[in-house]
Amino acid sequence: MAKDEKKAALDAALKKIEKNFGKGAVMRMGEKVDTQISTVPTGSLALDAALGVGGYPRGRIVEVYGPESSGKTTVALHAVAEVQKRGGTAAYIDAENAMDPAYAEALGVDIDSLILSQPNTGEEGLQIADTLISSGAIDIVVVDSVAALVPRAEIEGEMGDSHVGLQARLMSQALRKLSGTISKTKTIAIFINQIREKVGVMFGNPETTPGGRALKFYSTIRLEVRRAEQIKQGSDVIGNRVKLKVVKNKVAPPFKVAEVDIMYGHGISQTGELIDMAADKDIINKAGSWYSYGDDRIGQGRENAKQYLQDHPEVFDEVMEKVRAAYGIDSESIQDREDPEKVKEAIKKGKDAKDEVSNSKKEADKK
């Protein structure tokens, strides 16, 4: 076949594919304009730097896992707050039924516009997530947590019944369906997960996460959240020093670690991580226990330096700009906003999906 004939045959094939499956089903890489990774800040400057791209990439799946009370939900809620600040819409699938609106509001989440679902079964929760993501009106979806997405068969069964691999099959099926939709709609999907221990492991790490291997494969980013030490004020514990390890990263080099202060009732301390990052780049100088910025001493000890930055917002902003420039972190707003009417439609579709699942369950019970 001659070169011209090959080109004509290829063009005909491409046209046929676009006719059958829609425009954009197949394309040459040179024609694709959005090759740049679009991100949304995590709410933690240190984590933005550790991720290598300045935040969570849009259209990707993120898994946040770790032991109990390590700060997983706090990390996810900060991401929700950042999306809302930039005019985005957020949905929260609260499978654990443990959402604290007062705490979420303290972290900067707009409770009034947050779409919340507390599903009865794992199938119901994932179906609602799929419907909301498919609408194209949602910028971020948080599922809290994978371990709490209990299959319907397990809920309807008796205590002690064996349901081997049921949750893993549910997650595998759901992620096969969701991954393509998440990519097309540029939605960030954050799955919070817990930790379990394998029985009889003599060597290596016995820890694993529930829900099978599917989530590990489909995740672009996996974050391990662990408490490092307590933060005390006198004898009172006022927060935790937390390590965020990027265990998997498909968009930048992995295995970077961010250390942040999570203060009780306030979330991630921006001033704390700003001082640490500024000190690493010699923007703030540390001599012994004293911190200084330029010719001014800003405090003896880290907590006093944090207090100084909180009391002097103009200095905070100045240091923030220098740190962002030093680490190459940019703060851009969410682009290509969808029509606000789609949000209302998404909420309605989410409710309809929930009713649909409930009705199918009733019909199954009758049979």
C-alpha positions, 0 to 999 in steps of 0.5 A: 500500500502506497503512503498516500493510500495509507494516510487516506485509509487511516483518515477514513478509520479515524472518521469512522471511529469519531462517528461511532463513538463521538469526537475525541474518542481517538486523536493524535497526541499533537492535537491534544491541547490539555497535556498540562496537568491541572491541579488543585492545592491540597490545603497544605503547602508542604504536601503541595511541594511533596506531590511535585505538581503543586496539588492534587491532579484533576481527573485522577484518583487519590487514596489517603490511608493510615491508622485510626485518628492519624488525620486522614479525614482532615487532609481530605476536608482541606482539599474540599475547602480549597476546591470550594474557595476556587469556585468548585463544587464538592461532594462527600460520601460519608459511609462511616456516618461520622461527618462532623459539620462543625469541624469541617466548617472550622477547616474552611469547608462551606457546609451549605454548598457541600453535597453530602450522602450517607449511604446504607450500602457500598453499592448505593454509595458508589452508585451515587458517586458515579452519578455525581461524577458523570454529571460533570458538575462536581470538582471533587468527591471524597469517599470516607471510607472504603472500609465502610463501604459494606456490600449489600449481601453482608448487611442483609446476611447474619452475623458470622456469615462468610463473605470472602472477597465481596468488598474487593469485587465491589471496589474492582467493578466500581473503579473499572466504571469510575476511572474513565468518567473521572478522567473525562470530567476532570474530577478529583476522587479521594478515597480514604482507607483504613489499615488492616494486618495480614495474619501470619506474616513473619517477614515484611510489613503485615499492614494492608488496606481493605478493598482489594488491590484495585484501588492501589492500581487505579490510584494516581497518588497514594498518601500514607498518613501517620502521627509522628508526635504530640504537640503540647502546650504545657501539659495539654496536648493541642495537636499532632505532628503528622507525616504525609508520605507519598507512597505512589505518584504517577505525575512526579517522583514518589516517596517524598515526605511532608511533615505538618502540624494538625491542631485540634479544632483547627486542622493543618497549621499553615504557619507551622509548615511555612516556618519549616519550609522557609527555614529549609530554604534560608528564607527564615534563619534559625540560630539555636532556638531563635528564628529571625526574618531579615534583621528582625527576630520573630520568636524564640522557639517554633511556637513563638515564631508561629504566633508572630506570623499569625499576629503579622499577616503582612509578614506571613504573606511576604514569606509565603510568596518567597516560599512558593517561588522557592519551591515552584508552587503556583496557585491557580484557580479552577478553570473551565467552570461548569454551569451552576445549573448542572450542580442542582441537576447533579444533586437531583440525580444523586437523590434519584440514584439513591431512590433507584437503589432502594427500590431495586432492593425492595423488589429483590426482597419481594422476590 
